[in-house]
Amino acid sequence: MAEALKVGVAGLGTVGASVVQLLAKHGGQIARKSGRAVTVTAVCARDRNKDRGFDVSSLEWFSDPVEMAEKAEVDIFVELIGGDNGAAEECVRAALQRGIHVVTANKALLAKHGVSLAGLAEANNACLNYEAAVAGGIPIVKTLRESMAGNDVSRVYGILNGTCNYILTRMEAEGIGFEECLADAQRLGYAEADPSFDIEGNDTAHKLAILTSLAFGTKISSDDIYMEGITSIASADIEAADELGFRIKLLGVAQRTETGIEQRVHPTMVPKSSAIARIDGVLNAVAVDGDYVGEIVLVGPGAGGDATASSVVADIADIARGDQTPVLGMPAADLKEYQRARMRMHEGGYYIRLSVYDRPGAFAEIARCMGEAGISLESIVQKRHATHHAPGKYNADVPQPVILITYETTEVAIKEALEVVMSKGVVSEKPQMIRIEKLS
């Protein structure tokens, strides 16, 4: 057996500590499967005295990750400190410039600098592996980069953020509002103290940008993603979706169109019968449509120390085995410029919730606005609420919820029609709009 592969781990948080423990526990198994022993010889963190569940006394210790990348005698540098600039970027670049293989779980770094880092890795004959950066324990990077090499991918989509999926799942199951559910998620550790990065869609967008590059051979373009979060989702939307045969999920979708590649992150109504609709709690799921394989769906934990460490160690094992593939599926120099598509016709149409004043002509005005925009309505549902002062009677000044389901139409047409509707004074607040995806 070849000489043991020496690993340095920068960042000993939940994931980093789990990586060290996993390598110690399953080191023999990894050596048998990869043909080479793997051993951690150096680590980097701020506090040397913190109890992390393993002994660091025999390991070379660094407090500066950049110094570790420049000086440590390691074969693989594992970056788990996070951030899209600063020390994370500097230490990864320093390691690659030395020809040291890098394994990272840093989606933000790759979304911003992935193409540049890929070129640097390839120029120095080093691997840059990042399975843990997208969907935690799900092997979607390997699937797109290697297993789908014989397919022309037309679409990749999925649930890529466990925090949002947990919130939407609980809102549906327990009938509670968004704010209450978010507070519980924070208390349980599923959401950060500042949850904006998750609930506004940024986390999903970073992961989607990486998947888009792998799926379509384009340069990473995280700034060209249409993005909406879940903060506007109300209990009324959850209830309406259930009655209509849908569930609401925050999806990241990348799709090839005639005008380019469309990338979007937004709440989506998906049929209850679809595989993606059955993914609950903090789980993630990614689906890929290939011309020969059809649709495949991968499901698993999208975060957590052990699940993420599993993907990190899988990347290490690949390097130990001698596997080396282009970082983004093809040489960085061959990646195409990203061409952003116009927002296309969505096959499933749209769900629209309006708060309509119960006055004569209001419905006719809404229907006329939709018709003039070329939008056909599949259904209209009104749920009248009686006033508190006169049970069974209705007040023209109290808005009533109205739900519209459209046939196939365009993003532009929907938005223009809703702007006209708002200008007519027949609705009391900004309409809620959620896309409907036709999924298998």
MIZAVO-780688 format. One record per residue (C-alpha): residue number from 1; chain; x, y, z. Coordinates in nm, 3 decimals. Example, Ala and Ser with C-alpha at 12.3 -4.5 7.8 and 13.67 -1.06 7.14 Angstrom:
REM MIZAVO-780688
- 1	A	1.230	-0.450	0.780
- 2	A	1.367	-0.106	0.714
***
This chain:
REM MIZAVO-780688
- 1	A	0.000	0.000	0.000
- 2	A	0.122	0.349	-0.081
- 3	A	0.243	0.588	0.185
- 4	A	-0.034	0.736	0.402
- 5	A	-0.204	1.047	0.269
- 6	A	-0.158	1.337	0.513
- 7	A	-0.458	1.562	0.574
- 8	A	-0.479	1.906	0.731
- 9	A	-0.818	2.030	0.854
- 10	A	-0.874	2.406	0.880
- 11	A	-1.178	2.473	1.097
- 12	A	-1.275	2.247	1.386
- 13	A	-1.638	2.339	1.428
- 14	A	-1.917	2.083	1.410
- 15	A	-1.820	1.960	1.063
- 16	A	-1.443	1.976	1.112
- 17	A	-1.454	1.780	1.437
- 18	A	-1.680	1.522	1.275
- 19	A	-1.436	1.484	0.983
- 20	A	-1.147	1.410	1.219
- 21	A	-1.357	1.161	1.417
- 22	A	-1.490	0.988	1.104
- 23	A	-1.140	0.943	0.961
- 24	A	-1.023	0.796	1.292
- 25	A	-1.322	0.562	1.321
- 26	A	-1.331	0.435	0.961
- 27	A	-0.968	0.482	0.863
- 28	A	-0.914	0.111	0.800
- 29	A	-1.221	0.085	0.582
- 30	A	-1.120	0.393	0.381
- 31	A	-0.770	0.252	0.328
- 32	A	-0.910	-0.078	0.201
- 33	A	-1.149	0.092	-0.038
- 34	A	-0.910	0.356	-0.170
- 35	A	-0.584	0.162	-0.155
- 36	A	-0.417	0.422	0.062
- 37	A	-0.427	0.507	0.430
- 38	A	-0.548	0.853	0.527
- 39	A	-0.436	1.028	0.844
- 40	A	-0.495	1.373	0.990
- 41	A	-0.161	1.532	1.074
- 42	A	-0.245	1.904	1.110
- 43	A	-0.540	2.111	1.228
- 44	A	-0.626	2.477	1.255
- 45	A	-0.865	2.656	1.491
- 46	A	-0.869	2.953	1.727
- 47	A	-0.890	2.773	2.062
- 48	A	-0.649	2.486	2.121
- 49	A	-0.795	2.396	2.461
- 50	A	-1.155	2.347	2.356
- 51	A	-1.289	1.993	2.399
- 52	A	-1.378	1.862	2.054
- 53	A	-1.404	1.495	2.138
- 54	A	-1.056	1.396	2.023
- 55	A	-0.695	1.452	2.127
- 56	A	-0.507	1.721	1.934
- 57	A	-0.179	1.689	2.121
- 58	A	-0.017	1.473	1.852
- 59	A	-0.128	1.697	1.566
- 60	A	0.055	1.997	1.423
- 61	A	-0.143	2.298	1.542
- 62	A	-0.204	2.623	1.353
- 63	A	-0.411	2.922	1.455
- 64	A	-0.389	3.084	1.110
- 65	A	-0.538	2.887	0.816
- 66	A	-0.330	3.075	0.560
- 67	A	-0.010	2.986	0.746
- 68	A	-0.125	2.627	0.758
- 69	A	-0.189	2.623	0.382
- 70	A	0.156	2.772	0.318
- 71	A	0.362	2.566	0.561
- 72	A	0.194	2.244	0.673
- 73	A	0.336	1.921	0.530
- 74	A	0.007	1.782	0.406
- 75	A	-0.124	1.625	0.085
- 76	A	-0.483	1.745	0.128
- 77	A	-0.599	2.076	0.274
- 78	A	-0.957	2.067	0.404
- 79	A	-1.116	2.413	0.429
- 80	A	-1.412	2.429	0.670
- 81	A	-1.389	2.785	0.801
- 82	A	-1.646	2.942	0.566
- 83	A	-1.686	3.281	0.401
- 84	A	-1.651	3.391	0.039
- 85	A	-1.343	3.609	0.089
- 86	A	-1.072	3.673	0.345
- 87	A	-0.898	3.382	0.511
- 88	A	-1.107	3.116	0.338
- 89	A	-1.017	3.234	-0.010
- 90	A	-0.654	3.307	0.081
- 91	A	-0.586	2.967	0.236
- 92	A	-0.749	2.776	-0.051
- 93	A	-0.549	2.971	-0.307
- 94	A	-0.229	2.923	-0.109
- 95	A	-0.279	2.547	-0.091
- 96	A	-0.362	2.514	-0.462
- 97	A	-0.060	2.722	-0.559
- 98	A	0.156	2.466	-0.374
- 99	A	-0.011	2.187	-0.569
- 100	A	-0.187	2.061	-0.257
- 101	A	-0.528	1.903	-0.311
- 102	A	-0.818	2.095	-0.154
- 103	A	-1.148	1.970	-0.017
- 104	A	-1.404	2.232	0.088
- 105	A	-1.764	2.260	0.200
- 106	A	-1.771	2.632	0.124
- 107	A	-2.057	2.704	-0.118
- 108	A	-2.021	3.082	-0.086
- 109	A	-1.655	3.069	-0.183
- 110	A	-1.726	2.852	-0.487
- 111	A	-2.026	3.058	-0.598
- 112	A	-1.805	3.368	-0.604
- 113	A	-1.461	3.235	-0.702
- 114	A	-1.526	2.883	-0.830
- 115	A	-1.411	2.934	-1.189
- 116	A	-1.091	3.112	-1.085
- 117	A	-1.012	2.846	-0.824
- 118	A	-1.085	2.569	-1.074
- 119	A	-0.833	2.719	-1.315
- 120	A	-0.575	2.750	-1.038
- 121	A	-0.626	2.388	-0.932
- 122	A	-0.593	2.259	-1.286
- 123	A	-0.283	2.471	-1.352
- 124	A	-0.113	2.314	-1.049
- 125	A	-0.239	1.959	-1.109
- 126	A	-0.438	1.966	-0.785
- 127	A	-0.786	1.843	-0.706
- 128	A	-1.053	2.082	-0.582
- 129	A	-1.336	1.869	-0.443
- 130	A	-1.652	2.014	-0.288
- 131	A	-1.925	1.751	-0.255
- 132	A	-2.022	1.888	0.087
- 133	A	-2.082	2.239	-0.050
- 134	A	-2.415	2.146	-0.210
- 135	A	-2.690	1.952	-0.033
- 136	A	-2.473	1.822	0.252
- 137	A	-2.465	1.444	0.247
- 138	A	-2.625	1.401	-0.098
- 139	A	-2.368	1.303	-0.366
- 140	A	-2.504	1.541	-0.627
- 141	A	-2.169	1.691	-0.732
- 142	A	-2.026	1.347	-0.816
- 143	A	-2.351	1.258	-0.990
- 144	A	-2.338	1.560	-1.221
- 145	A	-1.962	1.569	-1.264
- 146	A	-1.914	1.198	-1.331
- 147	A	-2.223	0.979	-1.339
- 148	A	-2.420	1.205	-1.577
- 149	A	-2.131	1.260	-1.818
- 150	A	-2.314	1.060	-2.088
- 151	A	-2.633	1.265	-2.062
- 152	A	-2.744	1.600	-2.196
- 153	A	-2.901	1.763	-1.890
- 154	A	-3.207	1.979	-1.953
- 155	A	-3.301	2.068	-1.596
- 156	A	-3.174	2.041	-1.241
- 157	A	-3.389	2.147	-0.949
- 158	A	-3.445	2.076	-0.587
- 159	A	-3.494	2.159	-0.223
- 160	A	-3.152	2.289	-0.126
- 161	A	-3.214	2.454	0.211
- 162	A	-3.325	2.252	0.513
- 163	A	-3.425	2.556	0.719
- 164	A	-3.685	2.667	0.467
- 165	A	-3.814	2.316	0.414
- 166	A	-3.850	2.267	0.789
- 167	A	-4.048	2.590	0.824
- 168	A	-4.282	2.515	0.532
- 169	A	-4.335	2.158	0.654
- 170	A	-4.433	2.271	1.002
- 171	A	-4.657	2.550	0.875
- 172	A	-4.852	2.289	0.681
- 173	A	-4.855	2.015	0.944
- 174	A	-4.944	2.231	1.243
- 175	A	-5.128	2.526	1.089
- 176	A	-4.895	2.782	1.245
- 177	A	-4.772	3.109	1.096
- 178	A	-4.433	3.184	0.947
- 179	A	-4.299	3.397	1.234
- 180	A	-4.393	3.143	1.503
- 181	A	-4.239	2.861	1.303
- 182	A	-3.919	3.057	1.239
- 183	A	-3.883	3.127	1.610
- 184	A	-3.914	2.756	1.685
- 185	A	-3.658	2.674	1.415
- 186	A	-3.413	2.917	1.576
- 187	A	-3.474	2.770	1.921
- 188	A	-3.411	2.418	1.790
- 189	A	-3.097	2.520	1.604
- 190	A	-3.238	2.470	1.253
- 191	A	-3.219	2.844	1.180
- 192	A	-2.949	3.099	1.258
- 193	A	-3.001	3.394	1.491
- 194	A	-3.000	3.601	1.169
- 195	A	-3.190	3.369	0.933
- 196	A	-3.206	3.606	0.637
- 197	A	-2.942	3.423	0.432
- 198	A	-3.158	3.108	0.441
- 199	A	-3.515	3.238	0.430
- 200	A	-3.451	3.499	0.159
- 201	A	-3.309	3.238	-0.077
- 202	A	-2.939	3.330	-0.082
- 203	A	-2.817	2.993	0.046
- 204	A	-3.020	2.809	-0.216
- 205	A	-2.895	3.047	-0.487
- 206	A	-2.529	2.977	-0.409
- 207	A	-2.586	2.602	-0.433
- 208	A	-2.793	2.636	-0.749
- 209	A	-2.520	2.841	-0.920
- 210	A	-2.272	2.557	-0.865
- 211	A	-2.517	2.294	-0.991
- 212	A	-2.591	2.505	-1.300
- 213	A	-2.224	2.514	-1.394
- 214	A	-2.191	2.138	-1.351
- 215	A	-2.512	2.061	-1.539
- 216	A	-2.467	2.291	-1.836
- 217	A	-2.094	2.353	-1.868
- 218	A	-2.120	2.727	-1.803
- 219	A	-1.920	2.954	-1.583
- 220	A	-2.068	3.001	-1.237
- 221	A	-2.296	3.303	-1.234
- 222	A	-2.459	3.345	-0.894
- 223	A	-2.549	3.709	-0.966
- 224	A	-2.784	3.604	-1.249
- 225	A	-3.036	3.416	-1.037
- 226	A	-3.394	3.533	-0.996
- 227	A	-3.454	3.502	-0.624
- 228	A	-3.747	3.512	-0.385
- 229	A	-3.755	3.378	-0.030
- 230	A	-4.035	3.236	0.182
- 231	A	-4.108	3.533	0.408
- 232	A	-4.427	3.620	0.215
- 233	A	-4.579	3.272	0.249
- 234	A	-4.889	3.288	0.467
- 235	A	-5.101	3.019	0.627
- 236	A	-5.369	3.101	0.371
- 237	A	-5.131	2.999	0.092
- 238	A	-5.043	2.674	0.266
- 239	A	-5.412	2.590	0.314
- 240	A	-5.502	2.681	-0.044
- 241	A	-5.219	2.469	-0.181
- 242	A	-5.341	2.170	0.020
- 243	A	-5.697	2.207	-0.108
- 244	A	-5.575	2.239	-0.467
- 245	A	-5.359	1.927	-0.446
- 246	A	-5.022	2.098	-0.402
- 247	A	-4.753	2.156	-0.143
- 248	A	-4.533	2.466	-0.125
- 249	A	-4.156	2.418	-0.142
- 250	A	-3.869	2.660	-0.187
- 251	A	-3.705	2.533	-0.504
- 252	A	-3.388	2.620	-0.687
- 253	A	-3.442	2.555	-1.057
- 254	A	-3.191	2.570	-1.344
- 255	A	-3.323	2.492	-1.690
- 256	A	-3.200	2.509	-2.046
- 257	A	-3.425	2.719	-2.271
- 258	A	-3.408	2.846	-2.628
- 259	A	-3.277	3.181	-2.505
- 260	A	-3.018	3.056	-2.255
- 261	A	-3.004	2.910	-1.906
- 262	A	-3.273	3.008	-1.661
- 263	A	-3.182	3.010	-1.290
- 264	A	-3.447	3.087	-1.031
- 265	A	-3.508	3.042	-0.660
- 266	A	-3.860	3.092	-0.530
- 267	A	-4.150	2.931	-0.344
- 268	A	-4.320	2.683	-0.574
- 269	A	-4.642	2.486	-0.571
- 270	A	-4.562	2.125	-0.659
- 271	A	-4.816	1.843	-0.707
- 272	A	-4.860	1.623	-0.403
- 273	A	-4.797	1.324	-0.627
- 274	A	-4.445	1.440	-0.719
- 275	A	-4.135	1.298	-0.551
- 276	A	-4.015	1.642	-0.442
- 277	A	-4.344	1.712	-0.260
- 278	A	-4.277	1.425	-0.020
- 279	A	-3.954	1.574	0.116
- 280	A	-4.024	1.704	0.466
- 281	A	-3.835	1.863	0.753
- 282	A	-3.468	1.945	0.714
- 283	A	-3.410	1.698	0.432
- 284	A	-3.284	1.810	0.090
- 285	A	-3.362	1.664	-0.252
- 286	A	-3.212	1.724	-0.594
- 287	A	-3.362	1.608	-0.925
- 288	A	-3.181	1.594	-1.258
- 289	A	-3.340	1.547	-1.601
- 290	A	-3.109	1.374	-1.851
- 291	A	-3.190	1.281	-2.210
- 292	A	-3.086	0.914	-2.167
- 293	A	-3.141	0.843	-1.797
- 294	A	-3.464	1.042	-1.764
- 295	A	-3.523	1.193	-1.420
- 296	A	-3.328	1.088	-1.114
- 297	A	-3.396	1.217	-0.762
- 298	A	-3.144	1.211	-0.476
- 299	A	-3.269	1.263	-0.121
- 300	A	-3.083	1.301	0.207
- 301	A	-2.972	1.529	0.489
- 302	A	-2.866	1.866	0.356
- 303	A	-2.670	1.978	0.660
- 304	A	-2.540	1.864	0.997
- 305	A	-2.194	1.769	1.113
- 306	A	-2.201	1.397	1.037
- 307	A	-2.379	1.420	0.700
- 308	A	-2.151	1.697	0.577
- 309	A	-1.843	1.518	0.709
- 310	A	-1.950	1.211	0.514
- 311	A	-1.925	1.408	0.190
- 312	A	-1.594	1.567	0.290
- 313	A	-1.443	1.225	0.360
- 314	A	-1.583	1.087	0.032
- 315	A	-1.387	1.361	-0.147
- 316	A	-1.074	1.270	0.049
- 317	A	-1.120	0.903	-0.042
- 318	A	-1.147	0.993	-0.411
- 319	A	-0.813	1.172	-0.391
- 320	A	-0.658	0.878	-0.205
- 321	A	-0.785	0.652	-0.482
- 322	A	-0.616	0.873	-0.742
- 323	A	-0.938	0.999	-0.900
- 324	A	-0.898	1.342	-1.056
- 325	A	-1.164	1.505	-1.269
- 326	A	-1.201	1.864	-1.390
- 327	A	-1.330	2.076	-1.104
- 328	A	-1.648	2.187	-1.281
- 329	A	-1.693	1.880	-1.499
- 330	A	-1.477	2.009	-1.783
- 331	A	-1.158	2.216	-1.796
- 332	A	-1.217	2.568	-1.666
- 333	A	-1.092	2.713	-1.995
- 334	A	-1.368	2.526	-2.183
- 335	A	-1.657	2.654	-1.972
- 336	A	-1.901	2.865	-2.172
- 337	A	-2.001	3.216	-2.072
- 338	A	-2.330	3.208	-1.888
- 339	A	-2.617	3.337	-2.101
- 340	A	-2.913	3.434	-1.891
- 341	A	-3.247	3.330	-2.038
- 342	A	-3.555	3.544	-2.045
- 343	A	-3.805	3.430	-1.783
- 344	A	-3.991	3.174	-1.990
- 345	A	-4.340	3.030	-1.994
- 346	A	-4.387	2.817	-1.683
- 347	A	-4.567	2.499	-1.774
- 348	A	-4.767	2.478	-1.454
- 349	A	-4.906	2.828	-1.456
- 350	A	-4.946	3.047	-1.147
- 351	A	-5.132	3.063	-0.819
- 352	A	-5.251	3.414	-0.732
- 353	A	-5.412	3.517	-0.403
- 354	A	-5.594	3.850	-0.401
- 355	A	-5.765	4.041	-0.122
- 356	A	-6.062	4.176	-0.318
- 357	A	-6.314	4.434	-0.200
- 358	A	-6.660	4.270	-0.218
- 359	A	-6.808	4.529	-0.451
- 360	A	-7.009	4.499	-0.773
- 361	A	-6.783	4.474	-1.077
- 362	A	-6.466	4.380	-0.887
- 363	A	-6.449	4.031	-1.036
- 364	A	-6.524	4.159	-1.384
- 365	A	-6.244	4.415	-1.353
- 366	A	-5.993	4.148	-1.250
- 367	A	-6.102	3.914	-1.529
- 368	A	-6.075	4.195	-1.783
- 369	A	-5.719	4.282	-1.669
- 370	A	-5.616	3.919	-1.700
- 371	A	-5.780	3.878	-2.039
- 372	A	-5.616	4.190	-2.181
- 373	A	-5.278	4.048	-2.074
- 374	A	-5.355	3.725	-2.259
- 375	A	-5.388	3.523	-1.938
- 376	A	-5.643	3.241	-1.927
- 377	A	-5.780	3.140	-1.588
- 378	A	-5.818	2.773	-1.504
- 379	A	-6.013	2.838	-1.185
- 380	A	-6.137	3.112	-0.952
- 381	A	-6.210	3.037	-0.587
- 382	A	-6.358	3.288	-0.343
- 383	A	-6.371	3.216	0.027
- 384	A	-6.613	3.460	0.180
- 385	A	-6.571	3.557	0.543
- 386	A	-6.868	3.698	0.731
- 387	A	-6.813	4.019	0.927
- 388	A	-6.800	4.009	1.304
- 389	A	-7.078	4.263	1.335
- 390	A	-7.335	4.092	1.117
- 391	A	-7.295	3.713	1.092
- 392	A	-7.398	3.585	0.750
- 393	A	-7.370	3.930	0.591
- 394	A	-7.082	4.086	0.407
- 395	A	-6.925	4.430	0.418
- 396	A	-6.815	4.576	0.085
- 397	A	-6.521	4.746	0.260
- 398	A	-6.387	4.420	0.405
- 399	A	-6.164	4.247	0.149
- 400	A	-6.233	3.883	0.072
- 401	A	-5.968	3.626	-0.030
- 402	A	-5.985	3.522	-0.395
- 403	A	-5.763	3.256	-0.548
- 404	A	-5.684	3.242	-0.919
- 405	A	-5.512	2.955	-1.095
- 406	A	-5.385	3.042	-1.443
- 407	A	-5.308	2.831	-1.742
- 408	A	-4.961	2.850	-1.894
- 409	A	-4.844	3.207	-1.928
- 410	A	-4.535	3.426	-1.897
- 411	A	-4.376	3.593	-1.599
- 412	A	-4.398	3.931	-1.768
- 413	A	-4.768	3.894	-1.847
- 414	A	-4.857	3.797	-1.492
- 415	A	-4.667	4.085	-1.334
- 416	A	-4.804	4.343	-1.576
- 417	A	-5.160	4.221	-1.523
- 418	A	-5.126	4.234	-1.143
- 419	A	-4.989	4.588	-1.159
- 420	A	-5.298	4.692	-1.355
- 421	A	-5.526	4.511	-1.107
- 422	A	-5.365	4.700	-0.817
- 423	A	-5.415	5.032	-0.997
- 424	A	-5.791	4.972	-1.025
- 425	A	-5.853	4.993	-0.649
- 426	A	-6.026	4.655	-0.629
- 427	A	-5.766	4.490	-0.405
- 428	A	-5.650	4.593	-0.058
- 429	A	-5.289	4.469	-0.069
- 430	A	-5.018	4.344	-0.299
- 431	A	-5.124	4.013	-0.455
- 432	A	-4.945	3.693	-0.363
- 433	A	-4.805	3.505	-0.663
- 434	A	-4.655	3.154	-0.651
- 435	A	-4.539	2.957	-0.951
- 436	A	-4.674	2.610	-1.016
- 437	A	-4.425	2.353	-1.148
- 438	A	-4.533	2.041	-1.336
- 439	A	-4.315	1.772	-1.186
- 440	A	-4.320	1.394	-1.206
***
